Amino acid sequence: MAAREFFEAVRAASADARRARAELEALEERRLSLGGHGASPVSGTRSDVNGTSASIALVDREVVLHRRVEEDYALLDRACEVIYGVDNDHGIERGMGTHFADVVWHRACGEESWDEVAVSVGMSRRTCVRYYEAAMDYVDSVGLVGSIDGAEV
């Protein structure tokens, strides 16, 4: 997979994880507001007096959301390995420098706009875009595994 595709997938996973966590928090708040952890989060109908079917559906939704968050975090962890290495002493950071790595992290993992990235790393928007593109070229030239190891071009 090309670096740009990989980091776009990382950006999407970061956004998805944020949305899924927000939905999980809302489900938890709903459950707690209706009488605590063990209470049924929904009211019943004539055919399902205790609301069991709806409660099961909500629990199923929570399971799906937790699984999505785990998958999204696994991809984010992989991205951090590419950016900073397994031991935070490799990756793009070692191969190109901290500023390149930080730009990639803020853009992909942090889901920041280019203007936000510029503020976060203290550089101009244009420089951030150039650093990001250079980092993508670096990853493409050494591969994802080579990036994790901080390979030199």
DSSP file with accessible surface (Angstrom, degrees, kcal/mol):
  #  RESIDUE AA STRUCTURE BP1 BP2  ACC     N-H-->O    O-->H-N    N-H-->O    O-->H-N    TCO  KAPPA ALPHA  PHI   PSI    X-CA   Y-CA   Z-CA
    1    1 A M              0   0  148      0, 0.0   143,-0.2     0, 0.0     2,-0.0   0.000 360.0 360.0 360.0 136.2    0.0    0.0    0.0
    2    2 A A     >  -     0   0   38      1,-0.1     4,-2.6   141,-0.1     5,-0.2  -0.333 360.0-116.0 -69.6 151.3    1.3    3.5   -0.9
    3    3 A A  H  > S+     0   0    0    133,-0.3     4,-3.0     1,-0.2     5,-0.3   0.891 113.4  52.3 -57.3 -44.7    2.1    5.8    2.0
    4    4 A R  H  > S+     0   0   80      1,-0.2     4,-1.9     2,-0.2    -1,-0.2   0.914 111.9  46.2 -62.6 -41.4   -0.6    8.4    1.0
    5    5 A E  H  > S+     0   0  120      2,-0.2     4,-2.2     1,-0.2    -1,-0.2   0.912 112.7  51.1 -64.7 -43.7   -3.3    5.7    0.9
    6    6 A F  H  X S+     0   0   11     -4,-2.6     4,-2.2     1,-0.2    -2,-0.2   0.951 112.9  43.9 -58.9 -49.5   -2.1    4.3    4.2
    7    7 A F  H  X S+     0   0    0     -4,-3.0     4,-2.3     1,-0.2    -1,-0.2   0.801 110.5  54.7 -74.3 -23.8   -2.1    7.6    6.0
    8    8 A E  H  X S+     0   0   97     -4,-1.9     4,-2.4    -5,-0.3    -1,-0.2   0.897 109.3  49.0 -69.1 -37.9   -5.5    8.5    4.5
    9    9 A A  H  X S+     0   0   39     -4,-2.2     4,-2.6     2,-0.2    -2,-0.2   0.898 110.7  50.9 -65.2 -37.5   -6.8    5.2    5.9
   10   10 A V  H  X S+     0   0    0     -4,-2.2     4,-2.6     2,-0.2    -2,-0.2   0.930 109.4  50.2 -64.0 -44.9   -5.2    6.2    9.3
   11   11 A R  H  X S+     0   0   53     -4,-2.3     4,-2.1     1,-0.2    -2,-0.2   0.924 112.3  47.2 -60.1 -43.8   -6.9    9.6    9.1
   12   12 A A  H  X S+     0   0   58     -4,-2.4     4,-2.7     1,-0.2    -1,-0.2   0.903 111.5  51.3 -65.3 -39.8  -10.3    7.9    8.4
   13   13 A A  H  X S+     0   0    6     -4,-2.6     4,-2.9     2,-0.2    -2,-0.2   0.894 108.0  52.3 -65.6 -37.9   -9.7    5.4   11.3
   14   14 A S  H  X S+     0   0   14     -4,-2.6     4,-2.0    94,-0.2    -1,-0.2   0.932 112.2  45.1 -63.1 -44.2   -8.9    8.2   13.7
   15   15 A A  H  X S+     0   0   13     -4,-2.1     4,-2.4     2,-0.2    -2,-0.2   0.915 113.7  50.2 -65.2 -42.1  -12.2   10.0   12.8
   16   16 A D  H  X S+     0   0   29     -4,-2.7     4,-2.9     1,-0.2     5,-0.2   0.921 109.5  50.6 -64.1 -42.6  -14.1    6.7   13.0
   17   17 A A  H  X S+     0   0    0     -4,-2.9     4,-2.7     2,-0.2     5,-0.2   0.907 109.7  51.0 -62.1 -40.6  -12.7    5.9   16.4
   18   18 A R  H  X S+     0   0  115     -4,-2.0     4,-2.0    -5,-0.2    -2,-0.2   0.941 113.4  44.7 -62.4 -45.7  -13.6    9.4   17.7
   19   19 A R  H  X S+     0   0  130     -4,-2.4     4,-2.3     2,-0.2    -2,-0.2   0.917 113.8  49.5 -64.9 -43.4  -17.2    9.0   16.4
   20   20 A A  H  X S+     0   0    0     -4,-2.9     4,-2.6     2,-0.2    -2,-0.2   0.909 110.2  50.5 -64.2 -42.1  -17.5    5.5   17.8
   21   21 A R  H  X S+     0   0   87     -4,-2.7     4,-2.5    -5,-0.2    -1,-0.2   0.909 110.0  51.0 -61.9 -39.7  -16.2    6.5   21.2
   22   22 A A  H  X S+     0   0   54     -4,-2.0     4,-2.2    -5,-0.2    -2,-0.2   0.916 110.9  48.0 -64.2 -41.5  -18.7    9.4   21.3
   23   23 A E  H  X S+     0   0   69     -4,-2.3     4,-2.4     2,-0.2    -2,-0.2   0.912 111.0  50.9 -66.3 -39.7  -21.6    7.0   20.5
   24   24 A L  H  X S+     0   0   21     -4,-2.6     4,-2.4     2,-0.2    -2,-0.2   0.913 109.7  50.5 -62.7 -41.7  -20.4    4.5   23.1
   25   25 A E  H  X S+     0   0  118     -4,-2.5     4,-2.7     1,-0.2    -1,-0.2   0.907 110.0  50.3 -62.5 -40.7  -20.3    7.3   25.7
   26   26 A A  H  X S+     0   0   54     -4,-2.2     4,-2.4     2,-0.2    -2,-0.2   0.910 110.5  49.2 -65.3 -40.3  -23.8    8.4   24.7
   27   27 A L  H  X S+     0   0   22     -4,-2.4     4,-2.3     2,-0.2    -2,-0.2   0.908 112.1  48.8 -64.2 -41.4  -25.1    4.8   25.1
   28   28 A E  H  X S+     0   0   69     -4,-2.4     4,-2.6     2,-0.2     5,-0.2   0.925 111.1  49.5 -65.1 -43.1  -23.4    4.5   28.5
   29   29 A E  H  X S+     0   0  131     -4,-2.7     4,-2.5     1,-0.2    -2,-0.2   0.908 110.6  51.4 -62.0 -40.5  -24.9    7.8   29.7
   30   30 A R  H  X S+     0   0  113     -4,-2.4     4,-1.0     2,-0.2    -1,-0.2   0.925 110.5  48.0 -62.1 -45.2  -28.3    6.6   28.5
   31   31 A R  H ><>S+     0   0   30     -4,-2.3     5,-0.6     1,-0.2     3,-0.6   0.933 113.9  46.7 -61.5 -45.6  -28.0    3.4   30.4
   32   32 A L  H >X5S+     0   0   89     -4,-2.6     3,-1.3     1,-0.2     4,-0.8   0.873 108.3  55.3 -67.0 -35.3  -26.9    5.2   33.6
   33   33 A S  H 3<5S+     0   0   94     -4,-2.5    -1,-0.2     1,-0.3    -2,-0.2   0.730 103.1  58.4 -71.0 -17.6  -29.6    7.8   33.4
   34   34 A L  T <<5S-     0   0   86     -4,-1.0    -1,-0.3    -3,-0.6    -2,-0.2   0.075 137.7 -60.4-101.4  22.8  -32.2    5.0   33.2
   35   35 A G  T <45S-     0   0   64     -3,-1.3     3,-0.2     4,-0.1    -3,-0.2   0.675  87.6 -66.5 117.1  16.4  -31.3    3.4   36.5
   36   36 A G  S ><<S-     0   0   22     -4,-0.8     3,-0.8    -5,-0.6    -2,-0.1  -0.372  74.5 -41.5 105.8-177.6  -27.7    2.3   36.5
   37   37 A H  T 3  S+     0   0  135      1,-0.3    -1,-0.2    -2,-0.1    -5,-0.1   0.849 130.6  40.1 -61.8 -40.5  -25.5   -0.3   35.0
   38   38 A G  T 3  S+     0   0   82     -3,-0.2    -1,-0.3     2,-0.1    -2,-0.1   0.548  90.2 109.6 -90.7  -5.9  -27.8   -3.3   35.0
   39   39 A A  S <  S-     0   0   31     -3,-0.8    -5,-0.1    -8,-0.2    -4,-0.1  -0.348  79.9-101.9 -72.6 151.4  -31.0   -1.5   34.1
   40   40 A S        -     0   0   51      1,-0.1    -1,-0.1    -6,-0.1    -2,-0.1  -0.563  26.0-146.9 -70.3 127.4  -32.7   -1.9   30.7
   41   41 A P  S    S+     0   0   12      0, 0.0     2,-0.3     0, 0.0    -1,-0.1   0.486  77.6  47.1 -78.5  -0.3  -31.8    1.1   28.6
   42   42 A V  S    S-     0   0   25      8,-0.2     2,-0.2     9,-0.1    13,-0.1  -0.941  81.3-117.1-136.7 158.9  -35.1    1.1   26.8
   43   43 A S        -     0   0  107     -2,-0.3     7,-0.1     1,-0.1    11,-0.1  -0.573  36.8-107.7 -92.9 161.7  -38.8    0.7   27.7
   44   44 A G        -     0   0   33      5,-0.5     5,-0.3    -2,-0.2     2,-0.2  -0.202  20.0-145.9 -84.9 174.1  -40.9   -2.2   26.5
   45   45 A T        -     0   0   84      3,-1.8     3,-0.2    -2,-0.0     6,-0.2  -0.727  40.8 -89.6-124.6 178.6  -43.7   -2.5   24.0
   46   46 A R  S    S+     0   0  246     -2,-0.2     3,-0.4     1,-0.2    -2,-0.0   0.904 129.9  41.3 -60.3 -38.9  -46.9   -4.7   24.0
   47   47 A S  S    S+     0   0  119      1,-0.3    -1,-0.2     2,-0.1     2,-0.2   0.682 128.4  31.1 -84.0 -16.1  -45.0   -7.5   22.3
   48   48 A D  S >  S+     0   0   30     -3,-0.2     3,-1.9     1,-0.1    -3,-1.8  -0.628  71.3 179.2-141.5  77.1  -41.8   -7.0   24.3
   49   49 A V  T 3  S+     0   0  110     -3,-0.4    -5,-0.5    -5,-0.3    -1,-0.1   0.824  81.2  42.1 -54.9 -40.2  -42.9   -5.8   27.8
   50   50 A N  T 3  S-     0   0  121     -7,-0.1    -1,-0.3    -6,-0.1    -8,-0.2   0.486 107.6-118.8 -88.4  -3.5  -39.4   -5.6   29.3
   51   51 A G    <>  +     0   0    2     -3,-1.9     4,-2.5    -6,-0.2     5,-0.2   0.767  63.2 147.9  72.5  23.9  -37.8   -4.1   26.2
   52   52 A T  H  >  +     0   0   69      1,-0.2     4,-2.8     2,-0.2     5,-0.2   0.912  66.2  50.5 -60.8 -45.6  -35.5   -7.1   26.0
   53   53 A S  H  > S+     0   0   82      1,-0.2     4,-2.2     2,-0.2    -1,-0.2   0.926 113.4  45.5 -61.7 -43.5  -35.2   -7.1   22.2
   54   54 A A  H  > S+     0   0   41      2,-0.2     4,-2.1     1,-0.2    -1,-0.2   0.889 112.3  52.0 -67.5 -37.6  -34.3   -3.4   22.1
   55   55 A S  H  X S+     0   0   19     -4,-2.5     4,-2.4     2,-0.2    -2,-0.2   0.918 109.4  49.4 -64.3 -41.7  -31.8   -3.9   25.0
   56   56 A I  H  X S+     0   0   91     -4,-2.8     4,-2.9     1,-0.2    -2,-0.2   0.917 109.0  53.1 -63.8 -40.5  -30.1   -6.8   23.2
   57   57 A A  H  X S+     0   0   55     -4,-2.2     4,-2.2    -5,-0.2    -1,-0.2   0.903 109.4  48.7 -62.0 -39.3  -29.9   -4.6   20.0
   58   58 A L  H  X S+     0   0   31     -4,-2.1     4,-2.3     2,-0.2    -1,-0.2   0.909 111.3  48.9 -68.0 -39.9  -28.2   -1.9   22.1
   59   59 A V  H  X S+     0   0   66     -4,-2.4     4,-2.3     2,-0.2    -2,-0.2   0.926 110.7  51.4 -64.5 -42.4  -25.7   -4.3   23.6
   60   60 A D  H  X S+     0   0   93     -4,-2.9     4,-2.3     1,-0.2    -2,-0.2   0.905 108.5  51.8 -59.5 -40.7  -25.0   -5.7   20.1
   61   61 A R  H  X S+     0   0   85     -4,-2.2     4,-2.6     1,-0.2    -1,-0.2   0.913 107.9  51.7 -63.2 -40.8  -24.4   -2.1   18.9
   62   62 A E  H  X S+     0   0   24     -4,-2.3     4,-2.8     2,-0.2    -2,-0.2   0.917 108.6  51.1 -62.2 -40.9  -21.9   -1.6   21.8
   63   63 A V  H  X S+     0   0   67     -4,-2.3     4,-2.4     2,-0.2    -2,-0.2   0.934 111.2  47.9 -61.8 -45.8  -20.1   -4.8   20.8
   64   64 A V  H  X S+     0   0   58     -4,-2.3     4,-2.4     1,-0.2    -2,-0.2   0.928 112.8  48.6 -60.7 -44.9  -19.8   -3.6   17.2
   65   65 A L  H  X S+     0   0    0     -4,-2.6     4,-2.5     1,-0.2    -2,-0.2   0.912 110.4  50.4 -64.6 -41.6  -18.6   -0.2   18.3
   66   66 A H  H  X S+     0   0  100     -4,-2.8     4,-2.4     2,-0.2    -1,-0.2   0.914 110.7  50.0 -62.1 -41.8  -16.0   -1.6   20.6
   67   67 A R  H  X S+     0   0  130     -4,-2.4     4,-2.4     2,-0.2    -2,-0.2   0.921 110.5  49.9 -62.7 -42.9  -14.7   -3.8   17.8
   68   68 A R  H  X S+     0   0   63     -4,-2.4     4,-2.9     1,-0.2    -2,-0.2   0.925 110.2  49.8 -61.5 -44.0  -14.5   -0.9   15.5
   69   69 A V  H  X S+     0   0   14     -4,-2.5     4,-2.9     1,-0.2     5,-0.2   0.925 110.4  50.4 -62.0 -43.2  -12.6    1.2   18.0
   70   70 A E  H  X S+     0   0  134     -4,-2.4     4,-2.0     2,-0.2    -1,-0.2   0.921 112.8  46.2 -60.6 -44.4  -10.1   -1.7   18.6
   71   71 A E  H  X S+     0   0  117     -4,-2.4     4,-1.8     2,-0.2    -2,-0.2   0.911 113.1  49.5 -64.8 -42.5   -9.6   -2.1   14.8
   72   72 A D  H  X S+     0   0   21     -4,-2.9     4,-2.4     1,-0.2    -2,-0.2   0.926 111.3  49.2 -62.8 -43.6   -9.1    1.7   14.4
   73   73 A Y  H  X S+     0   0   90     -4,-2.9     4,-2.8     1,-0.2    -1,-0.2   0.850 106.1  57.1 -66.1 -33.6   -6.6    1.8   17.3
   74   74 A A  H  X S+     0   0   59     -4,-2.0     4,-2.1    -5,-0.2    -1,-0.2   0.924 109.6  45.2 -62.4 -41.9   -4.7   -1.1   15.8
   75   75 A L  H  X S+     0   0   52     -4,-1.8     4,-2.5     2,-0.2    -2,-0.2   0.913 112.6  51.0 -68.0 -39.8   -4.2    0.9   12.6
   76   76 A L  H  X S+     0   0   20     -4,-2.4     4,-2.4     2,-0.2    -2,-0.2   0.900 108.9  51.8 -63.7 -38.6   -3.3    4.1   14.6
   77   77 A D  H  X S+     0   0  102     -4,-2.8     4,-1.9     2,-0.2    -1,-0.2   0.919 109.3  49.8 -62.8 -42.6   -0.8    2.1   16.5
   78   78 A R  H  X S+     0   0   89     -4,-2.1     4,-2.0     1,-0.2    -2,-0.2   0.914 109.6  51.9 -61.9 -41.8    0.7    0.8   13.2
   79   79 A A  H  X S+     0   0    0     -4,-2.5     4,-2.7     1,-0.2    -2,-0.2   0.909 107.1  52.2 -61.9 -41.6    0.9    4.4   12.0
   80   80 A C  H  X>S+     0   0   39     -4,-2.4     4,-3.5     1,-0.2     5,-0.6   0.870 107.4  53.2 -64.0 -33.8    2.7    5.5   15.1
   81   81 A E  H  X5S+     0   0   60     -4,-1.9     4,-1.7     3,-0.2    -1,-0.2   0.908 111.0  46.0 -65.0 -41.0    5.2    2.8   14.5
   82   82 A V  H  <5S+     0   0    0     -4,-2.0    10,-2.0     2,-0.2    -2,-0.2   0.906 120.2  40.4 -66.9 -38.4    5.8    4.1   11.0
   83   83 A I  H  <5S+     0   0    0     -4,-2.7    10,-2.6     8,-0.3    -2,-0.2   0.931 138.4   8.3 -76.3 -47.5    6.0    7.6   12.2
   84   84 A Y  H  <5S-     0   0   39     -4,-3.5     6,-2.2     7,-0.2    -3,-0.2   0.444 102.6-116.3-117.8  -4.7    8.1    7.2   15.4
   85   85 A G    ><< -     0   0    3     -4,-1.7     3,-1.0    -5,-0.6    -1,-0.2  -0.040  39.9 -72.0  85.0 166.7    9.2    3.5   15.4
   86   86 A V  T 3  S+     0   0  105     62,-0.4    -1,-0.1     1,-0.2    63,-0.1   0.884 136.0  34.0 -64.4 -38.7    8.3    0.7   17.8
   87   87 A D  T 3  S-     0   0   95     -6,-0.1    -1,-0.2    -3,-0.1    -2,-0.1   0.127 116.0-106.7-106.3  21.3   10.5    2.2   20.5
   88   88 A N  S <  S+     0   0  117     -3,-1.0    -3,-0.2    -8,-0.1    -2,-0.1   0.769 104.9  89.4  59.2  27.5    9.9    5.9   19.7
   89   89 A D  S    S+     0   0  102     -5,-0.1    -4,-0.2     4,-0.0     2,-0.2   0.055  85.2  36.4-137.7  25.3   13.4    6.1   18.3
   90   90 A H  S  > S+     0   0   41     -6,-2.2     4,-1.5    -9,-0.1     3,-0.4  -0.447  72.4  79.7-144.1-142.3   12.9    5.1   14.7
   91   91 A G  H  > S-     0   0    0     57,-1.2     4,-2.5    56,-0.3     3,-0.4  -0.102 108.3 -28.8  65.2-160.2   10.4    5.6   12.0
   92   92 A I  H  >>S+     0   0    0    -10,-2.0     4,-3.2     1,-0.2     5,-1.2   0.876 137.0  63.9 -56.8 -35.9   10.0    8.7    9.9
   93   93 A E  H  >5S+     0   0   47    -10,-2.6     4,-0.9    -3,-0.4    -1,-0.2   0.924 109.5  36.5 -57.4 -45.5   11.4   10.6   12.9
   94   94 A R  H  <5S+     0   0  145     -4,-1.5    -1,-0.2    -3,-0.4    -2,-0.2   0.897 120.7  46.9 -75.2 -39.2   14.7    8.8   12.7
   95   95 A G  H  <5S+     0   0   26     -4,-2.5    58,-0.2    52,-0.2    -2,-0.2   0.819 136.4   4.9 -73.5 -30.4   14.8    8.7    8.9
   96   96 A M  H  <5S-     0   0   54     -4,-3.2    -3,-0.2    -5,-0.2    -2,-0.2   0.618 110.4 -90.1-127.3 -29.0   13.9   12.3    8.3
   97   97 A G     X< -     0   0   25     -5,-1.2     4,-1.9    -4,-0.9     3,-0.2  -0.409  38.3 -78.3 127.6 160.4   13.6   14.2   11.5
   98   98 A T  H  > S+     0   0   66      1,-0.2     4,-3.0     2,-0.2     5,-0.2   0.866 121.4  56.8 -61.4 -41.0   11.2   15.1   14.3
   99   99 A H  H  > S+     0   0  103      1,-0.2     4,-2.1     2,-0.2    -1,-0.2   0.907 108.0  47.8 -62.7 -40.3    9.4   17.9   12.4
  100  100 A F  H  > S+     0   0   41     -3,-0.2     4,-2.1     2,-0.2    -1,-0.2   0.937 114.0  47.3 -62.9 -47.2    8.5   15.6    9.5
  101  101 A A  H  X S+     0   0    0     -4,-1.9     4,-2.7     1,-0.2    -2,-0.2   0.920 111.7  49.9 -61.8 -44.6    7.2   12.9   11.9
  102  102 A D  H  X S+     0   0   43     -4,-3.0     4,-2.7     1,-0.2     5,-0.3   0.888 108.1  53.0 -65.1 -38.5    5.2   15.4   13.9
  103  103 A V  H  X S+     0   0    0     -4,-2.1     4,-2.3    -5,-0.2     5,-0.2   0.945 111.4  46.6 -60.7 -46.1    3.6   16.9   10.7
  104  104 A V  H  X>S+     0   0    0     -4,-2.1     4,-3.0     1,-0.2     5,-0.6   0.934 112.9  49.9 -63.0 -43.9    2.5   13.4    9.7
  105  105 A W  I  X>S+     0   0   84     -4,-2.7     5,-2.3     1,-0.2     4,-0.9   0.951 112.7  45.1 -61.2 -49.5    1.2   12.6   13.1
  106  106 A H  I  <5S+     0   0   38     -4,-2.7     6,-2.2     3,-0.2    -1,-0.2   0.889 118.4  43.8 -63.4 -38.7   -0.9   15.7   13.5
  107  107 A R  I  <5S+     0   0   38     -4,-2.3    -2,-0.2    -5,-0.3    -1,-0.2   0.947 128.5  23.5 -72.0 -48.0   -2.3   15.4    9.9
  108  108 A A  I  <5S+     0   0    0     -4,-3.0     3,-0.3    -5,-0.2   -94,-0.2   0.967 134.2  27.8 -87.2 -58.7   -3.1   11.7    9.9
  109  109 A C  I  <<S+     0   0   11     -4,-0.9    -3,-0.2    -5,-0.6    -4,-0.1   0.858 127.2  44.0 -75.2 -35.9   -3.5   10.6   13.6
  110  110 A G  S   <S-     0   0   25     -5,-2.3    -1,-0.2    -6,-0.2    -3,-0.2   0.508  96.7-138.5 -87.0  -6.4   -4.7   13.9   14.9
  111  111 A E        +     0   0   43     -6,-0.3    -4,-0.2    -3,-0.3     2,-0.2   0.775  44.4 163.6  56.4  30.0   -7.0   14.6   11.9
  112  112 A E        -     0   0   33     -6,-2.2    -1,-0.2     1,-0.1    -2,-0.1  -0.494  39.8-119.5 -83.5 148.9   -5.9   18.2   11.8
  113  113 A S     >  -     0   0   45     -2,-0.2     4,-2.8     1,-0.1     5,-0.2  -0.317  37.8-101.3 -70.0 167.1   -6.5   20.6    9.0
  114  114 A W  H  > S+     0   0   34      1,-0.2     4,-2.5     2,-0.2     5,-0.1   0.894 125.5  52.4 -61.9 -37.6   -3.3   22.0    7.4
  115  115 A D  H  > S+     0   0  100      2,-0.2     4,-1.9     1,-0.2    -1,-0.2   0.908 110.8  47.4 -64.5 -39.4   -3.9   25.2    9.3
  116  116 A E  H  > S+     0   0  105      2,-0.2     4,-2.8     1,-0.2    -2,-0.2   0.900 110.3  52.2 -67.3 -40.8   -4.2   23.3   12.6
  117  117 A V  H  X S+     0   0    0     -4,-2.8     4,-2.5     1,-0.2     5,-0.3   0.939 107.5  53.1 -58.6 -46.1   -1.0   21.3   11.8
  118  118 A A  H  X>S+     0   0   11     -4,-2.5     5,-1.6     1,-0.2     4,-1.2   0.910 112.0  44.3 -57.1 -44.5    0.9   24.5   11.1
  119  119 A V  H  <5S+     0   0  124     -4,-1.9     3,-0.2     1,-0.2    -1,-0.2   0.932 112.3  52.9 -66.4 -43.6   -0.1   25.9   14.5
  120  120 A S  H  <5S+     0   0   57     -4,-2.8    -2,-0.2     1,-0.2    -1,-0.2   0.866 120.2  31.4 -60.7 -39.5    0.6   22.6   16.3
  121  121 A V  H  <5S-     0   0   24     -4,-2.5    -1,-0.2    -5,-0.2    -2,-0.2   0.488 106.6-120.6-101.2  -5.0    4.1   22.3   14.9
  122  122 A G  T  <5S+     0   0   67     -4,-1.2     2,-0.3    -5,-0.3    -3,-0.2   0.856  73.1 110.6  72.2  36.0    5.0   26.0   14.7
  123  123 A M  S   <S-     0   0   41     -5,-1.6    -1,-0.3    -6,-0.2    -2,-0.2  -0.857  74.1 -83.9-131.7 169.5    5.6   26.1   11.0
  124  124 A S     >  -     0   0   63     -2,-0.3     4,-2.3     1,-0.1     5,-0.1  -0.330  36.6-116.9 -71.6 157.2    3.9   27.6    8.0
  125  125 A R  H  > S+     0   0  122      1,-0.2     4,-2.3     2,-0.2     5,-0.2   0.914 116.3  52.7 -57.2 -45.4    1.1   25.7    6.3
  126  126 A R  H  > S+     0   0  192      1,-0.2     4,-2.3     2,-0.2    -1,-0.2   0.903 108.6  48.9 -61.4 -42.1    3.1   25.5    3.1
  127  127 A T  H  > S+     0   0   27      1,-0.2     4,-2.9     2,-0.2    -1,-0.2   0.910 109.3  53.5 -64.6 -40.9    6.1   24.0    4.9
  128  128 A C  H  X S+     0   0    0     -4,-2.3     4,-2.7     2,-0.2    -2,-0.2   0.924 108.9  48.3 -59.8 -45.2    3.9   21.5    6.6
  129  129 A V  H  X S+     0   0   42     -4,-2.3     4,-2.7     1,-0.2     5,-0.2   0.927 112.7  48.8 -61.7 -44.0    2.5   20.3    3.3
  130  130 A R  H  X S+     0   0  136     -4,-2.3     4,-2.5     1,-0.2    -2,-0.2   0.920 112.4  47.8 -61.7 -44.3    6.0   20.1    1.8
  131  131 A Y  H  X S+     0   0   56     -4,-2.9     4,-2.5     2,-0.2    -1,-0.2   0.906 112.0  50.1 -63.7 -42.2    7.2   18.1    4.9
  132  132 A Y  H  X S+     0   0    9     -4,-2.7     4,-2.4    -5,-0.2    -2,-0.2   0.944 112.0  47.0 -61.8 -48.4    4.2   15.8    4.7
  133  133 A E  H  X S+     0   0   73     -4,-2.7     4,-2.3     1,-0.2    -2,-0.2   0.902 112.4  50.1 -61.8 -41.0    4.7   15.1    0.9
  134  134 A A  H  X S+     0   0   35     -4,-2.5     4,-2.4    -5,-0.2    -1,-0.2   0.907 110.2  50.7 -63.9 -39.8    8.4   14.5    1.5
  135  135 A A  H  X S+     0   0    0     -4,-2.5     4,-2.7     2,-0.2    -2,-0.2   0.893 108.8  51.6 -65.3 -38.4    7.6   12.1    4.3
  136  136 A M  H  X S+     0   0    0     -4,-2.4     4,-2.6     2,-0.2  -133,-0.3   0.924 110.2  48.7 -64.3 -41.8    5.2   10.2    2.0
  137  137 A D  H  X S+     0   0   89     -4,-2.3     4,-2.1     2,-0.2    -2,-0.2   0.905 110.7  51.9 -63.2 -39.9    7.9    9.9   -0.6
  138  138 A Y  H  X S+     0   0    8     -4,-2.4     4,-2.1     2,-0.2     5,-0.3   0.947 110.4  46.9 -60.5 -49.8   10.3    8.6    2.1
  139  139 A V  H  X S+     0   0    2     -4,-2.7     4,-2.5     1,-0.2    -2,-0.2   0.917 112.3  50.7 -61.7 -41.5    7.8    6.0    3.2
  140  140 A D  H  < S+     0   0   71     -4,-2.6    -1,-0.2     1,-0.2    -2,-0.2   0.881 111.0  49.4 -62.9 -34.8    7.2    5.0   -0.4
  141  141 A S  H  < S+     0   0   72     -4,-2.1    -2,-0.2    -5,-0.2    -1,-0.2   0.852 125.0  25.8 -76.4 -33.5   10.9    4.7   -1.1
  142  142 A V  H  X S-     0   0   35     -4,-2.1     4,-0.7    -5,-0.1    -2,-0.2   0.557 107.5-126.6-105.6  -9.8   11.8    2.5    2.0
  143  143 A G  H  X  -     0   0   31     -4,-2.5     4,-2.4    -5,-0.3     5,-0.2   0.018  33.3 -73.1  83.0 165.3    8.4    0.8    2.5
  144  144 A L  H  > S+     0   0   38      2,-0.2     4,-2.2     1,-0.2     5,-0.1   0.927 134.2  45.8 -62.9 -45.3    6.3    0.7    5.7
  145  145 A V  H  > S+     0   0   92      1,-0.2     4,-1.9     2,-0.2    -1,-0.2   0.927 112.5  50.6 -66.2 -42.3    8.6   -1.8    7.4
  146  146 A G  H  <>S+     0   0   15     -4,-0.7     5,-2.8     1,-0.2     4,-0.5   0.886 109.3  52.7 -61.1 -35.4   11.7    0.2    6.4
  147  147 A S  H ><5S+     0   0    0     -4,-2.4     3,-1.2     1,-0.2   -56,-0.3   0.910 104.7  54.3 -65.7 -42.0   10.0    3.3    7.8
  148  148 A I  H 3<5S+     0   0   13     -4,-2.2   -57,-1.2     1,-0.3   -62,-0.4   0.897 110.2  47.6 -58.5 -39.2    9.4    1.6   11.1
  149  149 A D  T 3<5S-     0   0  100     -4,-1.9    -1,-0.3   -59,-0.2    -2,-0.2   0.562 114.9-118.4 -78.9  -8.7   13.1    0.8   11.3
  150  150 A G  T < 5 -     0   0    6     -3,-1.2    -3,-0.2    -4,-0.5    -2,-0.1   0.854  43.6-169.1  74.5  35.9   14.1    4.4   10.4
  151  151 A A      < -     0   0   33     -5,-2.8     2,-0.3    -6,-0.1    -1,-0.1  -0.158  18.2-121.7 -60.2 150.1   15.8    3.3    7.2
  152  152 A E              0   0  174      1,-0.1    -1,-0.1   -10,-0.0   -56,-0.1  -0.706 360.0 360.0 -92.1 146.9   17.9    5.8    5.3
  153  153 A V              0   0  138     -2,-0.3    -1,-0.1   -58,-0.2   -11,-0.0  -0.431 360.0 360.0 -76.4 360.0   17.1    6.6    1.7
